[in-house]
Amino acid sequence: MSQDLQDNSAQKDIAANWVTSSRFFFYVSIFAILALVLGNCTQLYNSRFKKPNPEVQSSSQYKPEYK
């Protein structure tokens, strides 16, 4: 009678079931990569190059203004 009992706790253990653990680590790695890419893109967008607005002489503009 003891042979008929099955131990289902081994199926829920991540160390005993390599299929479930590999699927879990795959999804965790995909989430981590997406989080890093999104974080880096956000950081690059926030610290982007700000276009300077230099002073241009009035005589060298597209429509020059002479004195």
DSSP file (Angstrom, degrees, kcal/mol; ACC not computed):
  #  RESIDUE AA STRUCTURE BP1 BP2  ACC     N-H-->O    O-->H-N    N-H-->O    O-->H-N    TCO  KAPPA ALPHA  PHI   PSI    X-CA   Y-CA   Z-CA
    1    1 A M    >         0   0    0      0, 0.0     3,-0.8     0, 0.0     4,-0.5   0.000 360.0 360.0 360.0 -27.7    0.0    0.0    0.0
    2    2 A S  T 3   +     0   0    0      1,-0.2     3,-0.5     2,-0.2     0, 0.0   0.736 360.0  63.0 -72.6 -20.9    2.9    2.4    0.6
    3    3 A Q  T 3  S+     0   0    0      1,-0.2    -1,-0.2     3,-0.0     0, 0.0   0.744  94.7  61.8 -73.8 -21.4    4.0    2.0   -3.1
    4    4 A D  S <  S+     0   0    0     -3,-0.8     2,-0.3     2,-0.1    -1,-0.2   0.710  83.6  92.0 -77.9 -20.3    0.7    3.6   -4.2
    5    5 A L        -     0   0    0     -3,-0.5     2,-0.4    -4,-0.5    -3,-0.0  -0.581  64.0-155.9 -78.5 134.5    1.3    6.9   -2.5
    6    6 A Q        -     0   0    0     -2,-0.3     2,-0.9     2,-0.0    -2,-0.1  -0.883  13.6-132.7-112.8 143.6    3.0    9.5   -4.6
    7    7 A D    >   +     0   0    0     -2,-0.4     3,-0.6     1,-0.1     4,-0.2  -0.829  24.2 177.0 -96.0 105.6    5.0   12.4   -3.3
    8    8 A N  T >>  +     0   0    0     -2,-0.9     4,-0.7     1,-0.2     3,-0.6   0.510  65.6  82.7 -86.1  -5.8    3.8   15.5   -5.2
    9    9 A S  H 3> S+     0   0    0      1,-0.2     4,-0.7     2,-0.2     3,-0.3   0.779  82.9  62.2 -70.6 -24.6    6.1   17.9   -3.3
   10   10 A A  H <4 S+     0   0    0     -3,-0.6     3,-0.3     1,-0.2    -1,-0.2   0.809  98.8  55.9 -69.9 -28.2    9.0   17.0   -5.6
   11   11 A Q  H <4 S+     0   0    0     -3,-0.6    -1,-0.2    -4,-0.2    -2,-0.2   0.786 108.6  46.9 -73.2 -25.9    7.1   18.4   -8.6
   12   12 A K  H  < S+     0   0    0     -4,-0.7     2,-0.4    -3,-0.3    -1,-0.2   0.578  90.3  98.9 -91.3 -10.2    6.7   21.8   -6.9
   13   13 A D     X  -     0   0    0     -4,-0.7     4,-1.6    -3,-0.3     8,-0.2  -0.626  64.6-149.9 -80.6 132.2   10.3   22.1   -5.8
   14   14 A I  T  4 S+     0   0    0     -2,-0.4     7,-0.2     1,-0.2    -1,-0.1   0.786  96.3  53.0 -73.8 -26.0   12.4   24.3   -8.1
   15   15 A A  T  4 S+     0   0    0      1,-0.2    -1,-0.2     6,-0.1     3,-0.1   0.790 111.8  44.5 -78.2 -26.8   15.6   22.3   -7.4
   16   16 A A  T  4 S+     0   0    0      1,-0.2     2,-0.8    -6,-0.2    -2,-0.2   0.797 108.3  56.7 -88.3 -29.9   14.0   18.9   -8.3
   17   17 A N     X  -     0   0    0     -4,-1.6     4,-1.9     1,-0.2    -1,-0.2  -0.857  60.4-177.5-108.4 100.7   12.1   19.8  -11.5
   18   18 A W  H  > S+     0   0    0     -2,-0.8     4,-2.2     1,-0.2     5,-0.2   0.746  79.4  59.9 -73.1 -22.4   14.6   21.3  -14.0
   19   19 A V  H  > S+     0   0    0      2,-0.2     4,-1.9     1,-0.2    -1,-0.2   0.942 109.7  41.7 -69.0 -46.4   12.0   22.0  -16.6
   20   20 A T  H  > S+     0   0    0      1,-0.2     4,-2.3     2,-0.2    -2,-0.2   0.904 116.2  49.5 -66.3 -40.7   10.1   24.4  -14.3
   21   21 A S  H  X S+     0   0    0     -4,-1.9     4,-2.7    -7,-0.2     5,-0.2   0.892 110.4  49.6 -68.3 -38.1   13.3   25.9  -13.0
   22   22 A S  H  X S+     0   0    0     -4,-2.2     4,-1.9     2,-0.2    -1,-0.2   0.889 111.8  48.9 -68.3 -36.8   14.7   26.6  -16.5
   23   23 A R  H  X S+     0   0    0     -4,-1.9     4,-2.3     2,-0.2    -2,-0.2   0.912 112.4  49.1 -64.8 -42.1   11.4   28.2  -17.6
   24   24 A F  H  X S+     0   0    0     -4,-2.3     4,-2.3     1,-0.2    -2,-0.2   0.934 112.5  46.4 -62.9 -47.2   11.4   30.3  -14.4
   25   25 A F  H  X S+     0   0    0     -4,-2.7     4,-2.2     1,-0.2    -1,-0.2   0.825 110.1  55.3 -67.2 -30.2   15.0   31.4  -15.0
   26   26 A F  H  X S+     0   0    0     -4,-1.9     4,-2.3     2,-0.2    -1,-0.2   0.945 110.9  43.4 -64.7 -48.1   14.3   32.1  -18.6
   27   27 A Y  H  X S+     0   0    0     -4,-2.3     4,-2.3     1,-0.2    -2,-0.2   0.870 113.8  51.3 -67.4 -35.8   11.4   34.5  -17.8
   28   28 A V  H  X S+     0   0    0     -4,-2.3     4,-2.4     2,-0.2    -1,-0.2   0.905 111.2  48.1 -66.1 -40.7   13.4   36.1  -15.0
   29   29 A S  H  X S+     0   0    0     -4,-2.2     4,-2.5     2,-0.2    -2,-0.2   0.902 111.3  49.8 -68.2 -39.4   16.4   36.7  -17.3
   30   30 A I  H  X S+     0   0    0     -4,-2.3     4,-2.4     2,-0.2    -2,-0.2   0.928 112.6  47.9 -62.5 -44.3   14.1   38.2  -20.0
   31   31 A F  H  X S+     0   0    0     -4,-2.3     4,-2.4     1,-0.2    -2,-0.2   0.906 112.2  49.6 -62.2 -41.9   12.5   40.5  -17.4
   32   32 A A  H  X S+     0   0    0     -4,-2.4     4,-2.3     2,-0.2    -2,-0.2   0.906 111.5  48.1 -65.5 -41.6   15.9   41.6  -16.2
   33   33 A I  H  X S+     0   0    0     -4,-2.5     4,-2.5     2,-0.2     5,-0.2   0.926 113.1  47.7 -65.5 -44.1   17.2   42.3  -19.7
   34   34 A L  H  X S+     0   0    0     -4,-2.4     4,-2.6     1,-0.2     5,-0.2   0.892 111.5  51.1 -63.6 -39.0   14.1   44.3  -20.6
   35   35 A A  H  X S+     0   0    0     -4,-2.4     4,-2.3    -5,-0.2    -1,-0.2   0.905 111.6  47.4 -65.0 -40.7   14.3   46.3  -17.3
   36   36 A L  H  X S+     0   0    0     -4,-2.3     4,-2.5     2,-0.2    -2,-0.2   0.915 113.6  47.2 -66.4 -42.5   18.0   47.1  -17.9
   37   37 A V  H  X S+     0   0    0     -4,-2.5     4,-2.5     2,-0.2     5,-0.2   0.929 114.2  46.7 -65.5 -44.6   17.3   48.2  -21.5
   38   38 A L  H  X S+     0   0    0     -4,-2.6     4,-2.2     1,-0.2    -2,-0.2   0.903 113.4  49.3 -64.7 -40.4   14.4   50.3  -20.5
   39   39 A G  H  X S+     0   0    0     -4,-2.3     4,-2.2    -5,-0.2    -2,-0.2   0.899 112.2  47.6 -65.0 -40.8   16.3   51.9  -17.6
   40   40 A N  H  X S+     0   0    0     -4,-2.5     4,-2.5     2,-0.2    -2,-0.2   0.898 111.6  49.9 -68.5 -39.5   19.3   52.7  -19.8
   41   41 A C  H  X S+     0   0    0     -4,-2.5     4,-2.2     2,-0.2    -2,-0.2   0.902 111.8  48.9 -64.4 -39.8   17.1   54.2  -22.5
   42   42 A T  H  X S+     0   0    0     -4,-2.2     4,-2.2     2,-0.2    -2,-0.2   0.910 111.8  48.7 -65.0 -42.1   15.3   56.3  -19.9
   43   43 A Q  H  X S+     0   0    0     -4,-2.2     4,-1.7     1,-0.2    -2,-0.2   0.903 111.9  48.9 -66.0 -40.6   18.6   57.5  -18.5
   44   44 A L  H  < S+     0   0    0     -4,-2.5    -1,-0.2     1,-0.2    -2,-0.2   0.888 111.3  50.2 -65.2 -37.9   20.0   58.4  -21.9
   45   45 A Y  H >< S+     0   0    0     -4,-2.2     3,-1.0     1,-0.2    -2,-0.2   0.898 111.4  48.2 -66.9 -39.5   16.8   60.3  -22.8
   46   46 A N  H 3< S+     0   0    0     -4,-2.2    -1,-0.2     1,-0.2    -2,-0.2   0.805 118.1  39.9 -72.7 -28.2   17.0   62.3  -19.5
   47   47 A S  T 3< S+     0   0    0     -4,-1.7    -1,-0.2    -5,-0.2    -2,-0.2  -0.090  87.9 145.8-109.7  34.5   20.7   63.2  -19.9
   48   48 A R    <   -     0   0    0     -3,-1.0     2,-0.3     1,-0.1    -3,-0.1  -0.165  61.6 -80.5 -70.0 165.5   20.5   63.8  -23.7
   49   49 A F        -     0   0    0      1,-0.1     2,-0.6     3,-0.0    -1,-0.1  -0.503  43.1-143.0 -69.0 124.8   22.6   66.4  -25.4
   50   50 A K        -     0   0    0     -2,-0.3    -1,-0.1    -3,-0.1    -3,-0.0  -0.814  18.9-121.7 -94.3 124.2   21.1   69.8  -25.1
   51   51 A K        -     0   0    0     -2,-0.6     2,-0.1     1,-0.1    -1,-0.0  -0.459  27.2-131.5 -68.4 123.4   21.5   71.9  -28.2
   52   52 A P        -     0   0    0      0, 0.0    -1,-0.1     0, 0.0    -3,-0.0  -0.407   4.4-144.4 -74.3 153.4   23.3   75.1  -27.4
   53   53 A N        -     0   0    0     -2,-0.1     3,-0.1     3,-0.0    -2,-0.0  -0.783  26.5-166.7-116.1  84.1   21.9   78.4  -28.6
   54   54 A P        -     0   0    0      0, 0.0     2,-0.4     0, 0.0     0, 0.0  -0.288  27.5-102.2 -75.4 157.3   25.1   80.5  -29.4
   55   55 A E        -     0   0    0     -2,-0.0     2,-0.4     1,-0.0    -2,-0.0  -0.645  39.3-162.1 -75.7 129.0   25.1   84.2  -30.0
   56   56 A V        -     0   0    0     -2,-0.4     5,-0.1    -3,-0.1     2,-0.0  -0.936  23.3-110.7-117.0 136.6   25.4   84.9  -33.7
   57   57 A Q    >   -     0   0    0     -2,-0.4     3,-1.2     1,-0.1     4,-0.2  -0.349  23.5-127.2 -62.9 144.0   26.4   88.2  -35.1
   58   58 A S  G >  S+     0   0    0      1,-0.3     7,-1.9     2,-0.2     3,-0.7   0.763 107.1  58.7 -67.0 -23.6   23.6   90.0  -36.8
   59   59 A S  G 3  S+     0   0    0      5,-0.2    -1,-0.3     1,-0.2     7,-0.1   0.661 105.2  49.6 -80.2 -14.5   25.7   90.5  -40.0
   60   60 A S  G <  S+     0   0    0     -3,-1.2    -1,-0.2     3,-0.1    -2,-0.2   0.239  86.6 109.8-108.5  14.1   26.1   86.7  -40.5
   61   61 A Q  S <  S-     0   0    0     -3,-0.7    -3,-0.0    -4,-0.2    -4,-0.0  -0.258  86.5 -99.9 -79.4 174.4   22.5   85.6  -40.1
   62   62 A Y  S    S+     0   0    0      1,-0.3    -1,-0.1    -2,-0.0    -4,-0.0   0.912 124.8  30.4 -62.7 -42.8   20.3   84.3  -42.9
   63   63 A K  S    S-     0   0    0      2,-0.0    -1,-0.3    -5,-0.0    -2,-0.1  -0.857  99.1-147.8-113.1  93.5   18.7   87.7  -43.2
   64   64 A P        -     0   0    0      0, 0.0     2,-0.6     0, 0.0    -5,-0.2  -0.228   5.9-148.2 -67.3 148.9   21.6   90.0  -42.2
   65   65 A E        -     0   0    0     -7,-1.9     2,-0.3     2,-0.0    -5,-0.1  -0.957  16.2-161.2-117.4 113.2   20.9   93.2  -40.4
   66   66 A Y              0   0    0     -2,-0.6    -7,-0.0     1,-0.1     0, 0.0  -0.625 360.0 360.0 -95.3 153.7   23.4   95.9  -41.2
   67   67 A K              0   0    0     -2,-0.3    -1,-0.1     0, 0.0    -2,-0.0   0.454 360.0 360.0 -81.0 360.0   24.1   99.0  -39.1
